[in-house]
Amino acid sequence: MVAEVLPIKKIILVALVLFIAFAIIGYRLVMTGDAEKLFENPKEFLFKEGLKLYNRPLKVDLYFISESGDKLVKETATIEQTLKNLPVAVFELLANGPVNKDLNPVIPPGTELLWAKNDGEVCIMNLSDNFINEMTKDETVERLSVYAIVNSITGIEGIQYVKILINSKEYEKLNFVKIKEPLAPDYTLLSE
């Protein structure tokens, strides 16, 4: 009798673990906007998009504020294998700050990426309100911070523009920088 109960407990435990894993994966797909792609063509999503986005290390260019505080400086990083979509992974690297300690961070403390999804060649990034509330009230720093995100995200193949939302709301501008329309990269802000 005991021998029969043990396999049933194992089966239930395995089923529960699989259910939780699929729920988490499904939630991430919905939040990143990739669920539609999965259902449109599962084989292509899993084998084409999946290999392109998730299954190999990828070098990305990140932009941080220069030591002098007036330009952006490029720093190259590697995204290891991940189940996150690339804009989320790039944003997390930006939020972690620069490796070079002479550079300044671009994401204000406590700012969270609530979700990111691709809509054609536009990446829509929904940030928490800390992005506005904790941003230094300086026009140059704000412009550099916004374009550090835009330049970093548009470095991902297929993304030409970045649309920034704050707590799922569209704003005309932050304190100084207009963000109502999707933003193209601005490489004139780069240090020589």
N, C-alpha and C positions, 0 to 999 in steps of 0.2 A: 504494500500500500504506500509506504514512504517513497519507494523508488518511483512510483507513478506520479506522485505530487511534485517531486523535484523537477522533472522535465517540463511539466506544465508551468511551473514558476519561471523556469528559464525562458520558455516560449513567450510568456506574458511579458517578461522583462525585456527581451529582445524586441518584441512588437512595440512596447512603450518607447524604447530608445529610438527605434526607426520612425515612429509617429512624431516624436519631438524633433528629430533631425529634419524630417520633411516639412514640418510646420515652420521651423526656422528658415530653411531654404526658401520655402514659398513666400514667407513674409519678406525676406530680402529681395526676392524677385519682384514682388509687388511694389515695394518701397523704392526700388531703383528704376522702375518702369520697364524692366526686362521681361516681365511675365507675358506681355503680349507677344514678344518675339518667340518665347518658348512655345506658346500654343499655336502660333502661326506655322512654324516649321521646327518641331522639336529636334529633328536630326541635325539640321543646319545650325541651330542655336548651340546644341551641345558639342558638335564637332568642329564647326567653323568659328563661330563667335567665341565659344568657350576656349578653344586653343589659342585664339588671338589675344584674348583678354586675361585669361586666368592661369594658364598652365606653363608659363615660362618666365624667367626673370626678364624685366624690361627696364631699360634706361630711360629716365625722364629728366627734363630740365625744370628746375624749380627756381623761382626768383625771390630774392630777399632784398631788404633795404640796405644800402651801402652804409659803411661806418660813418660817413659824413651826413647821411640822412637825406640825400638829395637825388639819388639814382637807384636803379635796380641792378643787382648783380646776380648772374646766373650761377647756379650750383647744380651739378648733376648727381642724381641719386638712382638707386636701383630698387624697383618694386619686385619683391620675390613673389613666388606663387601665392595667389590669393583668390578667395571666393568673392571678394568685393569687386564692384565695377571700378574701372580705372579712375574716373573723377573722384570717387570716394577715397581711393588709395592715395592719389596725388594730394588731395586736401589734407589727409591725415599727416602726410609728410610735411606739408607746409605748416600745419598746426604744431608739429613737433619742434619747429624752428630750424635754423641753419646749423650745419655741422661746423662751419667756419664761425668761430665766436666773435670775429670782428664784424660780422654782419648782424643786422637787426631783424627780429621776427616781424611777420606781416599779419598774423592772425591775433586779434586782441584776446587776452586771457578769458577763459570761460566760454569762448565762442564754440558752438557745436554746429556741425553740418547735420541738419535734420533729415535731409534726403537730397539726392541728386539724380537727375534722369536726363537722358538724351532725347531731344526732339528734332530729328533730322541733324542738321549741322550745328544746332544750338544745344548747349548743356545748361539745363536749369538747375541752379544750386540754391537750396533753401537753407539759410543760415539762421541761427538763433539771434535774438535781439541784442545779445552781448556784442555782436559785430558793430552795431551802432553805439550802444551805451558805453562800451569800454574803449572805443576808438579814440586815439589822441585827437583832440580838437584842433588839428593843424591840416590845412588844405593839402600840403605836399605829402605828408605822411598818409593821409587818407587816399589820395590819388595813387601813390605808390603801392599801398596795401591792396587796393582794388585791382590794379593792373598786375600785381604780382600773382594774384589768383587767376585773372584772365589769361595772362601770358603762359602760366604753368598749365592750365587746363586746355588751352587751345593747342598746346604742344602734342596733345593726344590725337592720333590719326582720326580724321573724320569730323573733328570738332573745330568749327571756325569762329564761334561766338559763345559768350557766357552771359546768361541772364541771372541776375542775383535777386532773390526774394528774401525778405526778412519775416520769419514766423509765418510763412505761406502768404504774405501780403506783398503786393507790388508797391514800391515807393518811387516817387518822382526822382528823389535824390537822397543820399545819405546826409551828411552835414554840408558837404560841398560838391561831391561827385554825382552826376546824374547817372541813375541806374535803371530808369524806366524801360529803356530799349536794350536789347542784347548788345553786349560790348565786344568789339573786335580787339585783338591784341594791339598793344602800342609799344613797339620796340625802340621808339625815340627816347624812352625813359631809361634805357640801359646805359650803364657806365661804359665808357670807351675801353 
